[in-house]
Amino acid sequence: MRSKNCVQSHRYAIIYVAEYKREVSRKYNLRQKDIAQYLTKLTTYNGGGIKAQSPHFPLSDFDLDETGFTVKRDVRSPLPPGAFVQTMPQSGYRGAFTRDSRSRLPIRKQTTIGAAEMLGASEVRDAVQLMAADSFNYEFERQYNLSAEQLLEHK
């Protein structure tokens, strides 16, 4: 059986995951469901947390064309030097690539930041910490009022 603290920390971890997904989708050109698969809720007896682990996202995930890509909303970035956009003939995959040498092959897929870097961005982190502080103040006041009511009932 889980303790009350563990259940509550799990509940807060779920709230924080939702807030992280919301903030990442506001700042970056990703949908919430695209970032959700890389977030893991960690809960223990004393508290909860969130872990993000992912490879770097390919540039093709971010509105890619021959002129550039859009990782952050409303910020267009040029392709890296020497990169080109190509559609693979067999798979139909369209991505940005660079050549490893002067020869035609091999080529390497170009990537950008991953989920962990997105969660660590100051704008995302600050927004989630503000929400966490508001949640803490609300919960603290609620618990204080509940305890005060219980004390008054026993008198």
C-alpha positions as CSV (number, residue, x, y, z in Angstrom):
1,M,0.0,0.0,0.0
2,R,1.3,3.4,-0.9
3,S,1.7,6.1,1.7
4,K,-0.3,9.3,1.4
5,N,2.9,11.3,0.7
6,C,3.9,9.0,-2.1
7,V,0.4,9.3,-3.7
8,Q,0.5,13.1,-3.4
9,S,4.0,13.3,-4.8
10,H,2.9,11.1,-7.8
11,R,-0.1,13.5,-8.3
12,Y,2.3,16.5,-8.3
13,A,4.7,14.8,-10.7
14,I,1.8,14.3,-13.1
15,I,0.8,18.0,-12.8
16,Y,4.5,19.0,-13.4
17,V,4.8,16.8,-16.5
18,A,1.6,18.4,-17.9
19,E,3.0,21.9,-17.2
20,Y,6.4,20.9,-18.8
21,K,4.7,19.6,-21.9
22,R,2.6,22.8,-22.1
23,E,5.6,25.1,-21.8
24,V,7.8,23.2,-24.2
25,S,5.0,23.2,-26.9
26,R,4.6,27.0,-26.3
27,K,8.3,27.7,-26.8
28,Y,9.3,25.0,-29.3
29,N,7.8,23.9,-32.6
30,L,6.6,20.6,-31.1
31,R,3.3,19.2,-30.0
32,Q,2.7,18.0,-26.4
33,K,2.3,14.4,-27.5
34,D,5.7,14.5,-29.3
35,I,7.5,15.5,-26.0
36,A,5.5,13.2,-23.7
37,Q,7.2,10.0,-24.7
38,Y,10.5,11.3,-23.4
39,L,9.3,12.3,-19.9
40,T,9.4,9.9,-17.0
41,K,7.7,10.5,-13.7
42,L,9.9,9.6,-10.7
43,T,8.1,9.2,-7.4
44,T,9.6,8.3,-4.0
45,Y,8.4,8.4,-0.4
46,N,9.8,11.8,0.1
47,G,9.0,13.5,-3.2
48,G,8.6,13.2,-6.9
49,G,10.5,14.4,-10.0
50,I,10.7,14.3,-13.7
51,K,13.4,12.8,-15.9
52,A,13.8,13.6,-19.6
53,Q,15.9,11.3,-21.7
54,S,15.9,11.4,-25.5
55,P,18.2,11.5,-28.5
56,H,18.6,14.8,-30.2
57,F,15.6,15.4,-32.6
58,P,16.3,15.3,-36.3
59,L,15.9,18.6,-38.1
60,S,13.1,17.1,-40.2
61,D,10.9,17.3,-37.1
62,F,11.0,21.1,-37.2
63,D,9.4,22.5,-40.4
64,L,12.4,21.8,-42.6
65,D,12.9,23.1,-46.1
66,E,15.9,24.1,-48.3
67,T,16.3,27.5,-46.6
68,G,16.2,26.4,-43.0
69,F,14.1,25.0,-40.1
70,T,12.1,26.3,-37.1
71,V,12.9,24.7,-33.7
72,K,11.7,27.7,-31.6
73,R,8.4,29.1,-32.5
74,D,8.6,32.1,-34.8
75,V,12.5,31.8,-35.1
76,R,13.8,30.6,-38.4
77,S,17.3,29.1,-38.4
78,P,19.5,28.5,-41.5
79,L,20.8,25.0,-42.3
80,P,24.3,24.3,-40.9
81,P,27.2,24.9,-43.3
82,G,27.5,22.1,-45.9
83,A,24.0,20.7,-45.1
84,F,21.5,19.8,-47.7
85,V,17.9,18.6,-47.7
86,Q,17.1,15.4,-49.5
87,T,14.3,12.8,-49.7
88,M,15.5,9.2,-49.5
89,P,14.3,7.2,-52.5
90,Q,13.4,4.0,-50.8
91,S,11.8,5.2,-47.6
92,G,10.6,8.7,-48.6
93,Y,12.2,10.1,-45.5
94,R,13.0,13.8,-46.0
95,G,15.7,15.2,-43.8
96,A,18.8,17.4,-43.6
97,F,22.2,15.7,-44.1
98,T,25.9,16.5,-44.4
99,R,28.6,14.5,-46.1
100,D,31.3,12.9,-44.0
101,S,33.9,13.3,-46.7
102,R,34.3,14.6,-50.3
103,S,32.8,11.5,-51.7
104,R,29.0,11.1,-52.2
105,L,28.5,8.7,-49.4
106,P,28.4,8.3,-46.4
107,I,26.0,11.0,-45.3
108,R,25.0,11.9,-41.7
109,K,21.6,13.0,-40.5
110,Q,21.6,16.5,-38.9
111,T,20.0,16.8,-35.5
112,T,19.2,19.6,-33.0
113,I,18.5,19.7,-29.3
114,G,16.7,17.0,-27.4
115,A,13.9,16.9,-24.8
116,A,16.3,17.3,-21.8
117,E,17.7,20.6,-23.3
118,M,14.2,21.8,-23.9
119,L,13.2,21.2,-20.3
120,G,16.3,22.8,-19.1
121,A,15.8,26.1,-21.0
122,S,15.4,29.0,-18.6
123,E,12.0,30.1,-20.0
124,V,10.5,26.7,-19.6
125,R,12.1,26.0,-16.2
126,D,11.1,29.4,-14.8
127,A,7.5,29.0,-15.9
128,V,7.2,25.6,-14.3
129,Q,8.9,26.8,-11.1
130,L,6.4,29.6,-10.9
131,M,3.5,27.2,-11.3
132,A,5.1,24.9,-8.7
133,A,5.5,27.8,-6.2
134,D,1.8,28.7,-6.7
135,S,0.8,25.1,-6.2
136,F,2.9,24.9,-3.0
137,N,1.4,28.1,-1.6
138,Y,-2.2,26.8,-2.4
139,E,-1.5,23.4,-0.9
140,F,0.2,24.8,2.2
141,E,-2.7,27.2,2.9
142,R,-5.2,24.3,2.3
143,Q,-3.3,22.0,4.7
144,Y,-3.0,24.8,7.3
145,N,-6.7,25.6,7.2
146,L,-7.5,21.9,7.5
147,S,-5.3,21.5,10.5
148,A,-6.7,24.6,12.1
149,E,-10.3,23.3,11.6
150,Q,-9.3,19.9,13.2
151,L,-7.8,21.6,16.2
152,L,-10.9,23.8,16.7
153,E,-13.1,20.7,16.5
154,H,-11.2,18.9,19.3
155,K,-11.7,21.8,21.7
